[in-house]
Amino acid sequence: MPKTKMDSKKNLLEEKVVSIGRVTKVTKGGRHFRFSATVVVGNRKGLVGIGTGKANEVPEAIKKAIQAANKNVTKVALIDNRTIPHEAIGKIGRAQVLIKPAKEGTGVIAGGSARDVLELAGVRDIVSKSLGSNTKINVAKATLEALKMQRTPEQIAALRGKKVEEL
Protein backbone atom coordinates (compact mmCIF):
# COMPACT_ATOMS: atom_id res chain seq x y z
CA MET A 1 0.00 0.00 0.00
CA PRO A 2 1.57 3.37 -1.01
CA LYS A 3 2.16 5.97 1.67
CA THR A 4 0.00 9.05 1.44
CA LYS A 5 0.78 12.59 2.53
CA MET A 6 -1.23 12.16 5.77
CA ASP A 7 0.70 8.99 6.73
CA SER A 8 3.98 10.90 6.63
CA LYS A 9 2.43 13.72 8.72
CA LYS A 10 1.12 11.31 11.35
CA ASN A 11 4.54 9.73 11.79
CA LEU A 12 6.01 13.14 12.69
CA LEU A 13 3.44 13.84 15.41
CA GLU A 14 4.48 13.49 19.05
CA GLU A 15 2.00 12.13 21.59
CA LYS A 16 1.46 13.09 25.20
CA VAL A 17 -1.03 11.36 27.50
CA VAL A 18 -3.08 14.01 29.34
CA SER A 19 -5.17 11.76 31.56
CA ILE A 20 -6.03 8.14 32.22
CA GLY A 21 -9.20 7.40 34.16
CA ARG A 22 -10.84 4.25 35.42
CA VAL A 23 -14.49 4.06 34.43
CA THR A 24 -16.83 1.73 36.30
CA LYS A 25 -20.09 0.26 35.04
CA VAL A 26 -22.11 -1.41 37.78
CA THR A 27 -24.10 -4.38 36.52
CA LYS A 28 -26.14 -7.12 38.17
CA GLY A 29 -23.05 -9.33 38.13
CA GLY A 30 -20.80 -6.74 39.80
CA ARG A 31 -18.56 -3.90 38.70
CA HIS A 32 -17.13 -3.75 35.18
CA PHE A 33 -13.93 -1.65 34.91
CA ARG A 34 -12.69 0.05 31.75
CA PHE A 35 -10.08 2.73 31.13
CA SER A 36 -10.45 6.02 29.34
CA ALA A 37 -7.44 7.93 28.01
CA THR A 38 -7.01 11.43 26.61
CA VAL A 39 -4.03 12.12 24.36
CA VAL A 40 -2.66 15.27 22.70
CA VAL A 41 -0.68 14.94 19.46
CA GLY A 42 1.34 17.65 17.72
CA ASN A 43 4.40 18.36 15.60
CA ARG A 44 5.57 21.49 17.52
CA LYS A 45 5.18 23.47 14.27
CA GLY A 46 1.52 24.48 14.33
CA LEU A 47 -0.33 21.15 14.08
CA VAL A 48 -2.15 19.84 17.16
CA GLY A 49 -5.06 17.53 17.97
CA ILE A 50 -6.83 15.95 20.96
CA GLY A 51 -8.44 12.54 21.14
CA THR A 52 -10.05 10.25 23.70
CA GLY A 53 -10.30 6.49 23.74
CA LYS A 54 -11.86 3.85 26.00
CA ALA A 55 -10.96 0.18 26.33
CA ASN A 56 -10.62 -2.70 28.79
CA GLU A 57 -6.84 -2.21 29.03
CA VAL A 58 -4.82 1.02 29.40
CA PRO A 59 -2.50 0.51 26.35
CA GLU A 60 -5.52 -0.17 24.10
CA ALA A 61 -7.26 2.97 25.38
CA ILE A 62 -4.14 5.04 24.68
CA LYS A 63 -3.85 3.57 21.17
CA LYS A 64 -7.51 4.43 20.44
CA ALA A 65 -7.00 7.95 21.81
CA ILE A 66 -3.97 8.49 19.56
CA GLN A 67 -5.99 7.36 16.51
CA ALA A 68 -8.81 9.76 17.46
CA ALA A 69 -6.34 12.62 18.01
CA ASN A 70 -4.70 12.03 14.62
CA LYS A 71 -8.13 12.28 12.96
CA ASN A 72 -8.84 15.77 14.30
CA VAL A 73 -5.46 17.49 13.93
CA THR A 74 -5.84 21.20 13.23
CA LYS A 75 -3.49 23.97 12.09
CA VAL A 76 -2.76 26.75 14.59
CA ALA A 77 -1.80 30.32 13.59
CA LEU A 78 1.62 31.25 14.99
CA ILE A 79 3.66 34.45 14.72
CA ASP A 80 7.42 33.97 14.16
CA ASN A 81 6.83 30.27 15.04
CA ARG A 82 6.91 31.19 18.74
CA THR A 83 3.71 32.95 19.93
CA ILE A 84 0.07 33.62 19.06
CA PRO A 85 -1.32 36.69 17.23
CA HIS A 86 -3.76 37.89 19.94
CA GLU A 87 -5.49 36.97 23.21
CA ALA A 88 -8.42 34.61 23.27
CA ILE A 89 -10.62 32.72 25.70
CA GLY A 90 -11.59 29.14 24.88
CA LYS A 91 -14.66 27.69 26.59
CA ILE A 92 -15.64 24.03 26.86
CA GLY A 93 -18.21 23.11 29.50
CA ARG A 94 -17.37 25.11 32.65
CA ALA A 95 -13.66 25.21 31.81
CA GLN A 96 -12.29 28.45 30.39
CA VAL A 97 -8.71 29.05 29.29
CA LEU A 98 -7.32 32.54 28.64
CA ILE A 99 -4.25 32.68 26.40
CA LYS A 100 -2.15 35.81 25.76
CA PRO A 101 0.83 36.39 23.49
CA ALA A 102 4.12 37.03 25.30
CA LYS A 103 7.52 38.60 24.56
CA GLU A 104 10.36 36.48 23.27
CA GLY A 105 12.08 34.51 26.02
CA THR A 106 9.00 34.34 28.28
CA GLY A 107 8.46 30.61 27.79
CA VAL A 108 5.24 28.65 28.20
CA ILE A 109 3.50 29.90 31.34
CA ALA A 110 0.68 27.40 31.62
CA GLY A 111 -0.32 24.60 33.91
CA GLY A 112 -1.49 21.04 33.53
CA SER A 113 -3.05 19.90 30.30
CA ALA A 114 -3.03 23.44 28.81
CA ARG A 115 0.78 23.30 28.88
CA ASP A 116 0.80 19.96 26.99
CA VAL A 117 -1.48 21.33 24.24
CA LEU A 118 0.52 24.57 23.86
CA GLU A 119 3.91 22.83 23.79
CA LEU A 120 2.83 20.26 21.19
CA ALA A 121 1.26 23.06 19.10
CA GLY A 122 4.71 24.69 18.91
CA VAL A 123 3.98 27.80 20.97
CA ARG A 124 7.15 28.85 22.81
CA ASP A 125 6.16 32.20 24.39
CA ILE A 126 2.69 32.47 25.92
CA VAL A 127 0.89 33.30 29.14
CA SER A 128 -2.19 31.27 29.96
CA LYS A 129 -4.67 31.14 32.80
CA SER A 130 -7.23 28.46 33.54
CA LEU A 131 -10.53 29.96 34.67
CA GLY A 132 -13.48 28.05 36.04
CA SER A 133 -13.36 24.26 36.13
CA ASN A 134 -9.98 22.53 36.01
CA THR A 135 -11.04 19.19 34.54
CA LYS A 136 -8.01 17.97 32.56
CA ILE A 137 -9.93 16.97 29.43
CA ASN A 138 -12.03 20.15 29.28
CA VAL A 139 -9.02 22.43 29.95
CA ALA A 140 -7.12 20.73 27.09
CA LYS A 141 -10.11 21.10 24.74
CA ALA A 142 -10.67 24.74 25.79
CA THR A 143 -7.00 25.51 25.10
CA LEU A 144 -7.31 23.99 21.63
CA GLU A 145 -10.52 26.00 21.09
CA ALA A 146 -8.69 29.22 22.02
CA LEU A 147 -5.85 28.33 19.63
CA LYS A 148 -8.35 27.69 16.82
CA MET A 149 -9.75 31.23 17.30
CA GLN A 150 -6.39 32.81 16.39
CA ARG A 151 -6.33 34.91 13.22
CA THR A 152 -3.16 36.32 11.67
CA PRO A 153 -3.15 39.91 10.32
CA GLU A 154 -3.03 38.42 6.80
CA GLN A 155 -6.23 36.43 7.41
CA ILE A 156 -8.06 39.48 8.82
CA ALA A 157 -6.91 41.62 5.88
CA ALA A 158 -8.17 38.97 3.43
CA LEU A 159 -11.57 38.84 5.19
CA ARG A 160 -11.93 42.62 5.02
CA GLY A 161 -10.63 42.85 1.47
CA LYS A 162 -7.75 45.15 2.45
CA LYS A 163 -3.97 45.02 2.53
CA VAL A 164 -2.09 44.22 5.75
CA GLU A 165 -0.59 47.76 5.73
CA GLU A 166 -4.11 49.30 5.83
CA LEU A 167 -4.83 47.57 9.15
C-alpha positions as CSV (number, residue, x, y, z in Angstrom):
1,M,0.0,0.0,0.0
2,P,1.6,3.4,-1.0
3,K,2.2,6.0,1.7
4,T,0.0,9.1,1.4
5,K,0.8,12.6,2.5
6,M,-1.2,12.2,5.8
7,D,0.7,9.0,6.7
8,S,4.0,10.9,6.6
9,K,2.4,13.7,8.7
10,K,1.1,11.3,11.4
11,N,4.5,9.7,11.8
12,L,6.0,13.1,12.7
13,L,3.4,13.8,15.4
14,E,4.5,13.5,19.1
15,E,2.0,12.1,21.6
16,K,1.5,13.1,25.2
17,V,-1.0,11.4,27.5
18,V,-3.1,14.0,29.3
19,S,-5.2,11.8,31.6
20,I,-6.0,8.1,32.2
21,G,-9.2,7.4,34.2
22,R,-10.8,4.3,35.4
23,V,-14.5,4.1,34.4
24,T,-16.8,1.7,36.3
25,K,-20.1,0.3,35.0
26,V,-22.1,-1.4,37.8
27,T,-24.1,-4.4,36.5
28,K,-26.1,-7.1,38.2
29,G,-23.1,-9.3,38.1
30,G,-20.8,-6.7,39.8
31,R,-18.6,-3.9,38.7
32,H,-17.1,-3.8,35.2
33,F,-13.9,-1.6,34.9
34,R,-12.7,0.0,31.8
35,F,-10.1,2.7,31.1
36,S,-10.4,6.0,29.3
37,A,-7.4,7.9,28.0
38,T,-7.0,11.4,26.6
39,V,-4.0,12.1,24.4
40,V,-2.7,15.3,22.7
41,V,-0.7,14.9,19.5
42,G,1.3,17.7,17.7
43,N,4.4,18.4,15.6
44,R,5.6,21.5,17.5
45,K,5.2,23.5,14.3
46,G,1.5,24.5,14.3
47,L,-0.3,21.2,14.1
48,V,-2.1,19.8,17.2
49,G,-5.1,17.5,18.0
50,I,-6.8,16.0,21.0
51,G,-8.4,12.5,21.1
52,T,-10.1,10.3,23.7
53,G,-10.3,6.5,23.7
54,K,-11.9,3.9,26.0
55,A,-11.0,0.2,26.3
56,N,-10.6,-2.7,28.8
57,E,-6.8,-2.2,29.0
58,V,-4.8,1.0,29.4
59,P,-2.5,0.5,26.3
60,E,-5.5,-0.2,24.1
61,A,-7.3,3.0,25.4
62,I,-4.1,5.0,24.7
63,K,-3.9,3.6,21.2
64,K,-7.5,4.4,20.4
65,A,-7.0,8.0,21.8
66,I,-4.0,8.5,19.6
67,Q,-6.0,7.4,16.5
68,A,-8.8,9.8,17.5
69,A,-6.3,12.6,18.0
70,N,-4.7,12.0,14.6
71,K,-8.1,12.3,13.0
72,N,-8.8,15.8,14.3
73,V,-5.5,17.5,13.9
74,T,-5.8,21.2,13.2
75,K,-3.5,24.0,12.1
76,V,-2.8,26.8,14.6
77,A,-1.8,30.3,13.6
78,L,1.6,31.2,15.0
79,I,3.7,34.5,14.7
80,D,7.4,34.0,14.2
81,N,6.8,30.3,15.0
82,R,6.9,31.2,18.7
83,T,3.7,33.0,19.9
84,I,0.1,33.6,19.1
85,P,-1.3,36.7,17.2
86,H,-3.8,37.9,19.9
87,E,-5.5,37.0,23.2
88,A,-8.4,34.6,23.3
89,I,-10.6,32.7,25.7
90,G,-11.6,29.1,24.9
91,K,-14.7,27.7,26.6
92,I,-15.6,24.0,26.9
93,G,-18.2,23.1,29.5
94,R,-17.4,25.1,32.6
95,A,-13.7,25.2,31.8
96,Q,-12.3,28.4,30.4
97,V,-8.7,29.1,29.3
98,L,-7.3,32.5,28.6
99,I,-4.2,32.7,26.4
100,K,-2.2,35.8,25.8
101,P,0.8,36.4,23.5
102,A,4.1,37.0,25.3
103,K,7.5,38.6,24.6
104,E,10.4,36.5,23.3
105,G,12.1,34.5,26.0
106,T,9.0,34.3,28.3
107,G,8.5,30.6,27.8
108,V,5.2,28.7,28.2
109,I,3.5,29.9,31.3
110,A,0.7,27.4,31.6
111,G,-0.3,24.6,33.9
112,G,-1.5,21.0,33.5
113,S,-3.0,19.9,30.3
114,A,-3.0,23.4,28.8
115,R,0.8,23.3,28.9
116,D,0.8,20.0,27.0
117,V,-1.5,21.3,24.2
118,L,0.5,24.6,23.9
119,E,3.9,22.8,23.8
120,L,2.8,20.3,21.2
121,A,1.3,23.1,19.1
122,G,4.7,24.7,18.9
123,V,4.0,27.8,21.0
124,R,7.1,28.9,22.8
125,D,6.2,32.2,24.4
126,I,2.7,32.5,25.9
127,V,0.9,33.3,29.1
128,S,-2.2,31.3,30.0
129,K,-4.7,31.1,32.8
130,S,-7.2,28.5,33.5
131,L,-10.5,30.0,34.7
132,G,-13.5,28.0,36.0
133,S,-13.4,24.3,36.1
134,N,-10.0,22.5,36.0
135,T,-11.0,19.2,34.5
136,K,-8.0,18.0,32.6
137,I,-9.9,17.0,29.4
138,N,-12.0,20.2,29.3
139,V,-9.0,22.4,29.9
140,A,-7.1,20.7,27.1
141,K,-10.1,21.1,24.7
142,A,-10.7,24.7,25.8
143,T,-7.0,25.5,25.1
144,L,-7.3,24.0,21.6
145,E,-10.5,26.0,21.1
146,A,-8.7,29.2,22.0
147,L,-5.8,28.3,19.6
148,K,-8.4,27.7,16.8
149,M,-9.8,31.2,17.3
150,Q,-6.4,32.8,16.4
151,R,-6.3,34.9,13.2
152,T,-3.2,36.3,11.7
153,P,-3.2,39.9,10.3
154,E,-3.0,38.4,6.8
155,Q,-6.2,36.4,7.4
156,I,-8.1,39.5,8.8
157,A,-6.9,41.6,5.9
158,A,-8.2,39.0,3.4
159,L,-11.6,38.8,5.2
160,R,-11.9,42.6,5.0
161,G,-10.6,42.8,1.5
162,K,-7.8,45.1,2.4
163,K,-4.0,45.0,2.5
164,V,-2.1,44.2,5.7
165,E,-0.6,47.8,5.7
166,E,-4.1,49.3,5.8
167,L,-4.8,47.6,9.2
